[in-house]
Amino acid sequence: NLARRKHSSKLLEDIPVDPASVFISVVVPAYNEETRLAGMLEEAVEYLQDAYGDAHGPSVEATKPSTSATQRRGVNGSGKGQQQHQHQDGSTGMNGAVTAAETTRAPGRGWEILIVSDGSTDATLNTALSFARSHQLEQYPFPTAVPGPWRSGPASKKATQIPHGSIRVVSLEQNRGKGGAVVHGMRHVRGEYVVFADADGASKFEDLGRLVKGCREVEDERGRGVAIGSRAHLVGSEAVVKRSAIRNFLMHSFHLLLRLMTPPATSRIRDTQCGFKLFSRASLPFIVPYMHSEGWIFDVEMLMLAELGGIPMTEVAIGWKEVLGSKLNVLWDSLGMAWGLAILRLAWAMGVYRRN
């Protein structure tokens, strides 16, 4: 009994897990995004491949180079690769997260994308699998780039060819909400840094480098840090002014509630709801295992948990634009977020977020 009590009081962040094997992991929650997903992915893989190289990282590429690696080195190879993996489990294991003590700093190369289809009823799953297959397997014709929200140019532009295994697709049988999809993906990442990005491509993906730089500048001695993509600098810009009066009113009201109902560090964040946040791997065990919210308010809970764990946070200005097709119901979802915020604050006051 004494041994059982000692085990039960062990902090979740102290449980040994795997070290990072790539530099960047991107989690993309997607619910009925068949029309917007491919364009966002096109822009993401173009940047990731250019900035961080092959998906598997230098240690794997040294022994089993991918197609793009052999092409760059001028090596003739068969290019045979494994099929795209599709996970359809609903597990909540902490595979992929790592403790601060066991984090090994990756050399800045290697990337992966985890697309989490959140109970989609349209062709989101097939769109994700088709994108991965057509961009990475040699036997498929090299595709034409799908236009994304931040790209302009001829429609005949060639797409970025990506390494085998760089995209993983998870299919949740039931819709859990954006927060549930993000957290599920973050439980299985392999990167030293983890960013979640909306499937609509509204955030300028090229600003990922700014998030990494910001996170590294504030990391503590254990390598923990959070960089929050922010649209606060756009307040007063044409993108915000063109919004309806009711939407701007609800936005300012929600920000007021955040300042009143969240702890100090979280309340100072000017934009908690931007869908472009980056976490160092060492910070994940202090946040992911303790998550409860699966709806729109999950961003705030993540930041509150980071504050509870003493993790440094920084806000980084990013490019952002309105993209048609939003599934946010301005009135009802704003009321839902206000209610969720009240529940979070009550749980915080009652000591629900105990680390053991």
C-alpha positions as CSV (number, residue, x, y, z in Angstrom):
1,N,0.0,0.0,0.0
2,L,2.8,2.4,0.8
3,A,4.5,1.7,-2.5
4,R,1.2,2.3,-4.3
5,R,0.7,5.6,-2.6
6,K,4.3,6.7,-3.5
7,H,3.6,5.7,-7.1
8,S,0.3,7.5,-7.3
9,S,1.9,10.7,-6.0
10,K,4.6,10.8,-8.7
11,L,4.3,13.8,-11.0
12,L,3.3,13.0,-14.5
13,E,6.2,15.2,-15.9
14,D,8.7,12.9,-14.1
15,I,7.6,9.7,-16.1
16,P,10.3,8.8,-18.6
17,V,9.3,9.1,-22.2
18,D,11.1,9.2,-25.6
19,P,13.5,12.0,-26.6
20,A,12.9,14.1,-29.7
21,S,13.8,12.5,-33.1
22,V,13.0,15.5,-35.3
23,F,13.2,19.2,-34.8
24,I,9.6,20.4,-35.6
25,S,6.3,18.7,-35.2
26,V,3.2,20.4,-36.6
27,V,-0.3,19.4,-35.3
28,V,-3.2,20.3,-37.6
29,P,-6.7,19.8,-36.1
30,A,-9.2,19.4,-39.0
31,Y,-12.9,19.1,-38.9
32,N,-14.6,19.0,-42.3
33,E,-11.7,20.8,-44.0
34,E,-11.7,19.1,-47.4
35,T,-11.7,22.5,-49.2
36,R,-9.1,24.4,-47.2
37,L,-6.7,21.7,-45.9
38,A,-4.6,21.0,-49.1
39,G,-3.7,24.7,-49.6
40,M,-2.6,25.1,-46.0
41,L,-0.5,21.9,-46.2
42,E,1.1,23.1,-49.5
43,E,2.4,26.2,-47.9
44,A,3.4,24.3,-44.7
45,V,5.5,21.6,-46.4
46,E,7.2,24.1,-48.7
47,Y,8.4,26.1,-45.7
48,L,9.3,23.1,-43.6
49,Q,11.2,21.3,-46.3
50,D,13.2,24.5,-47.1
51,A,13.8,25.5,-43.5
52,Y,14.3,22.2,-41.7
53,G,15.2,19.6,-44.4
54,D,14.2,16.0,-44.5
55,A,11.5,14.7,-42.2
56,H,13.4,12.0,-40.5
57,G,16.3,14.0,-39.1
58,P,20.0,13.7,-39.7
59,S,20.6,10.4,-37.9
60,V,18.1,8.5,-40.0
61,E,18.9,10.3,-43.2
62,A,22.6,9.3,-42.8
63,T,21.7,5.6,-43.0
64,K,18.4,5.7,-45.0
65,P,18.3,8.8,-47.1
66,S,14.9,9.9,-48.4
67,T,14.1,10.6,-52.0
68,S,14.6,14.4,-51.6
69,A,17.9,13.8,-49.8
70,T,19.4,11.6,-52.5
71,Q,18.2,14.0,-55.2
72,R,20.0,16.9,-53.5
73,R,23.2,14.8,-53.2
74,G,23.0,13.6,-56.7
75,V,22.7,9.9,-55.7
76,N,20.7,7.5,-57.8
77,G,18.5,5.3,-55.6
78,S,15.3,3.3,-55.9
79,G,13.4,5.7,-53.7
80,K,11.3,2.9,-52.3
81,G,9.5,4.0,-49.1
82,Q,7.0,2.9,-46.6
83,Q,3.3,3.6,-47.1
84,Q,1.6,6.5,-45.3
85,H,0.5,5.5,-41.8
86,Q,-3.1,6.1,-40.7
87,H,-3.8,5.9,-37.0
88,Q,-7.5,5.5,-36.0
89,D,-7.1,4.9,-32.3
90,G,-8.6,7.0,-29.6
91,S,-5.8,6.4,-27.1
92,T,-4.6,9.0,-24.6
93,G,-1.1,7.7,-24.0
94,M,1.7,10.2,-23.6
95,N,3.8,8.6,-26.4
96,G,6.2,11.1,-27.8
97,A,6.2,13.6,-24.9
98,V,9.4,13.9,-22.9
99,T,10.4,15.1,-19.5
100,A,12.6,18.1,-19.0
101,A,15.4,15.9,-17.6
102,E,15.4,13.6,-20.7
103,T,15.1,16.2,-23.4
104,T,17.9,16.0,-26.0
105,R,18.4,19.1,-28.1
106,A,18.0,18.2,-31.8
107,P,20.4,19.9,-34.3
108,G,17.6,21.9,-36.0
109,R,16.8,19.4,-38.8
110,G,13.8,17.2,-39.4
111,W,10.1,17.8,-39.4
112,E,6.7,16.0,-39.3
113,I,3.0,16.9,-39.7
114,L,0.3,15.2,-37.7
115,I,-3.2,15.8,-39.2
116,V,-6.0,15.0,-36.8
117,S,-9.3,14.5,-38.6
118,D,-11.7,15.3,-35.7
119,G,-14.7,13.1,-36.6
120,S,-15.0,14.7,-40.0
121,T,-18.0,13.7,-42.1
122,D,-16.7,15.0,-45.4
123,A,-13.6,14.0,-47.4
124,T,-11.1,15.6,-45.0
125,L,-9.4,12.2,-44.2
126,N,-9.1,11.3,-47.9
127,T,-7.8,14.8,-48.7
128,A,-5.1,14.4,-46.1
129,L,-4.0,10.9,-47.2
130,S,-4.1,11.9,-50.9
131,F,-1.9,14.9,-50.2
132,A,0.7,12.8,-48.4
133,R,0.6,10.1,-51.0
134,S,0.8,12.3,-54.1
135,H,3.6,14.4,-52.6
136,Q,5.9,11.7,-51.3
137,L,5.6,8.5,-53.4
138,E,7.7,8.3,-56.6
139,Q,5.2,6.2,-58.5
140,Y,2.7,9.0,-58.4
141,P,2.9,11.9,-60.8
142,F,4.5,14.9,-59.2
143,P,1.5,17.1,-58.5
144,T,0.6,20.7,-59.2
145,A,0.6,22.9,-56.2
146,V,-2.7,23.6,-54.6
147,P,-3.1,27.4,-54.1
148,G,-3.1,28.4,-50.4
149,P,-4.3,31.7,-48.8
150,W,-0.7,33.2,-48.7
151,R,0.4,32.2,-52.1
152,S,-0.2,33.8,-55.5
153,G,1.2,32.8,-58.8
154,P,0.5,30.5,-61.7
155,A,-1.7,27.5,-61.0
156,S,0.8,25.2,-62.8
157,K,3.5,25.7,-60.0
158,K,5.0,22.4,-59.0
159,A,4.3,21.2,-55.5
160,T,7.1,20.5,-53.0
161,Q,8.1,16.9,-53.0
162,I,8.4,15.7,-49.4
163,P,10.2,12.8,-47.7
164,H,8.5,9.5,-46.9
165,G,6.9,9.4,-43.5
166,S,6.8,13.1,-43.1
167,I,3.0,13.3,-42.7
168,R,0.9,11.1,-40.4
169,V,-2.9,11.1,-40.4
170,V,-5.0,10.4,-37.3
171,S,-8.7,9.8,-37.7
172,L,-10.9,10.2,-34.6
173,E,-14.2,8.4,-34.9
174,Q,-16.2,11.0,-33.0
175,N,-15.8,14.8,-33.0
176,R,-14.1,15.9,-29.8
177,G,-13.6,19.6,-30.5
178,K,-10.6,21.5,-31.6
179,G,-8.9,21.2,-28.1
180,G,-9.4,17.4,-28.0
181,A,-7.9,17.0,-31.5
182,V,-4.9,19.2,-30.7
183,V,-4.2,17.5,-27.4
184,H,-4.5,14.0,-29.0
185,G,-2.0,15.0,-31.7
186,M,0.4,16.5,-29.1
187,R,0.5,13.2,-27.2
188,H,2.2,11.6,-30.2
189,V,4.6,14.1,-31.5
190,R,8.3,13.4,-32.1
191,G,9.7,17.0,-32.4
192,E,11.9,19.1,-30.1
193,Y,9.4,21.9,-30.8
194,V,5.7,21.4,-31.3
195,V,3.3,23.9,-33.0
196,F,-0.4,23.6,-33.6
197,A,-1.7,25.4,-36.7
198,D,-5.3,25.8,-37.9
199,A,-6.2,23.9,-41.1
200,D,-7.5,27.1,-42.8
201,G,-4.0,28.5,-43.2
202,A,-5.0,31.9,-41.8
203,S,-1.7,32.2,-39.9
204,K,1.3,32.9,-42.1
205,F,3.3,29.6,-41.8
206,E,6.6,31.3,-42.7
207,D,6.4,33.0,-39.3
208,L,7.0,29.6,-37.6
209,G,10.7,30.6,-37.5
210,R,9.8,33.6,-35.5
211,L,8.0,31.4,-32.9
212,V,11.0,29.1,-32.6
213,K,13.3,32.1,-32.1
214,G,11.0,33.6,-29.5
215,C,10.7,30.4,-27.6
216,R,14.4,29.8,-27.5
217,E,15.0,33.3,-26.2
218,V,12.8,32.7,-23.1
219,E,13.4,29.1,-22.4
220,D,14.5,28.3,-18.8
221,E,17.4,26.1,-17.7
222,R,15.3,23.0,-18.3
223,G,14.5,24.0,-21.9
224,R,10.9,24.8,-21.2
225,G,9.2,27.6,-23.1
226,V,6.0,28.6,-25.0
227,A,5.7,31.0,-27.9
228,I,2.3,32.4,-28.6
229,G,1.4,33.6,-32.1
230,S,-0.3,36.9,-31.7
231,R,-2.6,39.1,-33.9
232,A,-2.8,41.8,-31.3
233,H,-0.7,44.1,-33.5
234,L,-3.5,43.9,-36.1
235,V,-6.1,45.6,-33.9
236,G,-7.2,48.7,-35.8
237,S,-6.0,47.3,-39.1
238,E,-8.3,46.8,-42.1
239,A,-8.6,43.0,-41.3
240,V,-10.2,43.8,-37.9
241,V,-12.1,47.0,-38.9
242,K,-14.0,45.1,-41.6
243,R,-15.4,42.7,-39.1
244,S,-19.0,43.1,-37.9
245,A,-19.7,45.4,-34.9
246,I,-21.0,42.4,-32.9
247,R,-17.9,40.4,-33.6
248,N,-15.6,43.2,-32.4
249,F,-17.8,43.8,-29.4
250,L,-17.6,40.1,-28.4
251,M,-13.9,40.0,-29.0
252,H,-13.2,43.0,-26.6
253,S,-15.7,41.6,-24.0
254,F,-13.9,38.3,-24.0
255,H,-10.5,40.0,-23.6
256,L,-11.9,41.9,-20.6
257,L,-13.1,38.6,-19.0
258,L,-9.7,37.1,-19.6
259,R,-8.0,39.9,-17.7
260,L,-10.4,39.5,-14.8
261,M,-10.6,35.7,-14.6
262,T,-7.2,34.3,-15.4
263,P,-4.0,34.3,-13.3
264,P,-1.4,37.1,-13.8
265,A,0.8,35.8,-16.6
266,T,-2.1,34.4,-18.7
267,S,-4.0,37.7,-18.2
268,R,-1.2,39.6,-19.8
269,I,-1.4,37.7,-23.1
270,R,-3.0,40.0,-25.5
271,D,-4.2,37.2,-27.9
272,T,-4.9,33.9,-26.4
273,Q,-7.0,32.5,-29.2
274,C,-4.7,32.6,-32.2
275,G,-4.4,29.1,-33.6
276,F,-0.6,29.2,-33.9
277,K,1.2,28.3,-30.7
278,L,4.6,26.6,-30.2
279,F,5.8,24.6,-27.2
280,S,9.3,23.2,-26.5
281,R,9.2,19.5,-26.0
282,A,10.4,19.9,-22.4
283,S,7.2,21.9,-21.6
284,L,4.7,19.3,-22.8
285,P,4.6,17.0,-19.8
286,F,3.7,20.0,-17.6
287,I,0.7,20.8,-19.8
288,V,-0.7,17.9,-22.0
289,P,-1.4,15.3,-19.2
290,Y,-3.4,17.9,-17.2
291,M,-5.7,19.1,-20.0
292,H,-9.5,18.9,-19.6
293,S,-11.0,21.3,-22.1
294,E,-11.7,20.1,-25.6
295,G,-13.6,23.1,-26.9
296,W,-12.5,26.6,-28.1
297,I,-11.3,27.6,-24.6
298,F,-8.5,25.0,-24.5
299,D,-5.9,27.6,-25.5
300,V,-6.5,29.5,-22.3
301,E,-6.2,26.3,-20.2
302,M,-2.9,25.5,-21.9
303,L,-1.6,28.9,-21.0
304,M,-2.9,28.6,-17.4
305,L,-1.1,25.2,-17.0
306,A,2.1,26.7,-18.4
307,E,1.8,29.5,-15.8
308,L,1.1,26.9,-13.1
309,G,4.3,25.0,-14.1
310,G,6.4,28.2,-14.1
311,I,7.1,27.9,-17.8
312,P,8.2,31.1,-19.5
313,M,5.8,32.4,-22.2
314,T,6.3,35.0,-24.9
315,E,4.0,36.6,-27.4
316,V,5.2,36.8,-31.0
317,A,3.5,39.0,-33.7
318,I,2.6,36.9,-36.8
319,G,1.0,37.5,-40.2
320,W,-2.7,36.6,-40.3
321,K,-5.6,37.0,-42.7
322,E,-9.3,36.2,-42.8
323,V,-10.1,33.0,-44.7
324,L,-13.6,32.1,-45.8
325,G,-15.3,29.0,-44.4
326,S,-14.9,29.6,-40.6
327,K,-16.9,27.2,-38.5
328,L,-17.0,29.6,-35.6
329,N,-20.5,30.7,-34.6
330,V,-19.7,34.1,-33.3
331,L,-22.6,34.5,-30.8
332,W,-23.0,30.9,-29.5
333,D,-19.3,30.0,-29.4
334,S,-18.5,33.3,-27.7
335,L,-21.1,32.4,-25.0
336,G,-19.6,28.9,-24.8
337,M,-16.1,30.3,-24.3
338,A,-17.3,32.6,-21.6
339,W,-18.9,29.7,-19.8
340,G,-15.8,27.6,-20.3
341,L,-13.7,30.4,-18.9
342,A,-15.9,30.5,-15.8
343,I,-15.5,26.8,-15.3
344,L,-11.7,27.0,-15.7
345,R,-11.5,29.8,-13.1
346,L,-13.7,27.8,-10.7
347,A,-11.6,24.7,-11.1
348,W,-8.5,26.7,-10.6
349,A,-9.8,28.2,-7.4
350,M,-10.9,24.8,-6.1
351,G,-7.5,23.3,-6.7
352,V,-8.5,20.9,-9.4
353,Y,-5.2,21.4,-11.2
354,R,-3.0,19.5,-8.7
355,R,0.1,18.2,-10.3
356,N,0.0,14.8,-8.6
